[in-house]
Amino acid sequence: MPKQAAGILMYRRGGSGLEVLLAHPGGPLWARKDAGAWTLPKGQFTDGELPLDAARREFEEEMGTAPTGTFQPLGTVKQPSGKVIHAWAAESDFDASAVKSNLFSMEWPPRSGRTGEFPEVDRAGWFSIEEARDKIIKGQAPFLERLLEITTNE
């Protein structure tokens, strides 16, 4: 069974059109990466947890606030790694400057024997769909297109 993750793609409508909320992974491995490094807030779950429940939990853990809105399914996308991501869209005007992520531990620098604590998400931002296509991890880009499909039919 492949690993599974679930996430929420927040969106809002503004003067410049549709915008999406993306998260930048924290930690030293992602510190200098921008294009192709951003993600929807998401995380892994097990068979005993419903995917939407996991998506809500992960959003709150990574962003510091429970997600709000009506959750619309965006389906699943299989990543090159084999992981399957389940996603939902929700319209909301989340304050991206208020991100307060949980922490993870890792050895840094590698083979140093020292363990550091780093936020899972170091920042978040609102991006137009065009900007998001450049920022998002390529394997997650289909969620942007699916969001456009459901929002143009509203």
N, C-alpha and C positions, 0 to 999 in steps of 0.2 A: 504494500500500500504506500503510495507516494506521500510525502509530507504535505500537509494542508495548512493554508493560512487564510485569514479572513480580514477584510478591511472596509473602510468607509471612505468614499470619495465625496467630500463636501463640495458644494458649488453654490454660487450666488450670481445674481444678475446685477450688473452695474451699468454705469454710463458707457463703459467700453465693451459691453457685452457679457458673455458668460465667462466666469472665472472659476478656477478650481483651487482647492487647498491641497498643497503638497508638503510633505515633511522631508527634511534633510537628515539622513542617518548620522548619529553622533559617533564619537570615538575617533581615534587617530587614523584609522584606515580610510575614512571618508573626508577627513578635514579639508583637504585641498581639491576635492572633486565637486564639480557642479553639474555640467551638462551630462545627462544620462545617469545621474546619481540620486535624484529625488524620487519619492515613493508616496503612495497613499498610505495613511496610517494603518498598519496591519500587523498581524502576528499569527503565530502557529496556534493550532488547537488540536484537541484529541477527539477520538470517536464519541466520547461521552458528552461533548459540548455541541450545542447547535451553532452552526456557522455565524448566524446573525448575532447571537449572544456573544460569541468570541470577538466579532468585529467591534461591537460596542465596548466590550471590556478592553480590547487592545487600544482603541481610540482614546479612551479615558486614561489608560496607563501611559501612553506615549504623548498625549497632548495636555493632560492635566485637568481636563473637563469632560464630562459626559457629553456624548453627541446628541444633538436634537434634530428634529425634523421628521419627515415621513420617509421611511427607507424603501427605496425602489431597487429591485434586484438588477445587477449588471451582469450576472452570470459568472462563469469561471474562465480562467485563462491558465493554461499550463505553461510554466516557465521553462527555459532551456535546461535548468537543473532538474526538472521533473516535478518540482513542487507545483501544486495546484492552488491558485488564489481565487477565493470567492469574494465578490465585492458588491456593495450596495452604494447607491447615490442618495444624498440627503441635501436638501436646500437649507442653508443656514448661513448666518453671517458671523462665523467664529472669529474671535480676536486672535489672530496669528501671533501677535506680540506677547501673548500671555502663556505661551507654551511652557509647561513644567513637566518634563518627562521623568519617568522612572530611570533607574541606573542599572547598568550591567557591569560585570567585572571581567577583566581580561589581563593577561600578562603583557606588559608594555614597558619598555621596548621588548621585542621578541627575544626569547632565551636569556632574559635578564634576571629572571627569578622574582621580579617585582610585579605586583598586581595593582592595577589602577581601576578606578571607578569612573565610568563615563555615561552620559545620558544616551538613551536609545535614540532620541531625536534631539538635535542641537538647535534647530530652528524650523520654522514653518513659514510659508508664504502663499499669497494668492497670486495666481498666474492666469493670463488669458489662455485659451486653448492652444493658440499658436506657440506661446512661450512654454506651456506645459509639455508640448510635443518634444521640445528640445531638452527640457529638464528631467522628465520622467525616465525611469529605468525602462529601456526599450520593451522588455517583456510585459510591461504593464500598460503600454500605450493603447491596446485595444479597448481598455476601459474608458478612455477619453472619447473614442469614436462611439461607443455604446451610449455614453452620457449624451452626446450630441443627438443621437437618434431619439432618445426618450424626451429630451427637452424641446426639440423642434416639433414634436407631435403634441405638445401640451397646449 
